[in-house]
Amino acid sequence: MGMLKILGRWGGLLTLILLLIALVRQLIALVGALIFIIKFAVVAAFVGLMVLVILATLRERQRRRRREAEEL
């Protein structure tokens, strides 16, 4: 009977340790996914900003050409 108590305690302790390990693995995976999402958002914002700058530059060129054409 004493052996069953000892094995029960060690089994419970081992189970808790394994559950903590599984929890830490899941937290690491979650943090990795969040970091990937943040990186993707930063890249998307940068690309969007570059597109806006290019569009503004093209519009300004078009306006200058219209002004030059009107002056002639």
Secondary structure as UniProt FT lines:
FT   HELIX           2..71
//
